[in-house]
């Protein structure tokens, strides 16, 4: 079967507290990854640290991601950060539609869609997050919720644009809780997403799209999750703030890559 290059990204959220700590964390990841390219790696620090982390990651294959972006190019939009600013800071990736922005800050699919189109137009790689709450899973609404998020967030994209999008399935009930979807639960949703992409954009494009899993991923569970046929990486939260743990997840991805996957 086709094996997409695994992509491990660290979402630092509103951490760490100081720029020097962010640089030290980036340096530690850089030292552990070296020049290896068998697994794609990126880190996503807070806005104020982007340029410093970019300097720390120079001459490495590690990508630099922001945690959000505005759909506006410039102007009177207090507190917003444009794609051009992110490019100037060295960014290669942007997280969009993370559940914390959806559920805490009220961002909907229409906003995610506008941001996605701006990010693609700027030449940045978007990581679009989708996922259900615990109540929605318990009500057997997982597929309906994920389907609606895909429909709204990806509206109006051409197949060529879709090929440049990374998706991250993050069940909200597993983010920062210590709970993790079982490999079987995660694979079921990833397979559903892949089929949905096939129906909308065609099998060739669906086969190229990287779909990460996120939700309490760590060095212990990463190997089994990444071995699933439709799980192509991980969007890592808390564990990405500890370089040794983050490097264990990357190593798990390297081991899966070396062994290959079977459908």
Secondary structure, 3 states (H helix, E strand, C coil): CCCCCCEEEEECCCCCCCHHHHHHHHHHHHHHHCCCCCCEEEEECCHHHHHHHHHHCCCCCCEEEECCCCCCCCCCCCCCCCHHHHHHCCCCEEEECCHHHHHCCCCCHHHHHHHHHHHHHHCCEEEEEECCCHHHHHCCCHHHHHHHHHHHHCCCCCHHHHCCCEEEEECHHHCCCCCCCCHHHHHHHHHHHHHHHHHHHCHHHHCCCCEEEECCCCCCCHHHHHCCCCCCEEEECHHHHCHHHHHHHHHHHHHHHHHCCCC
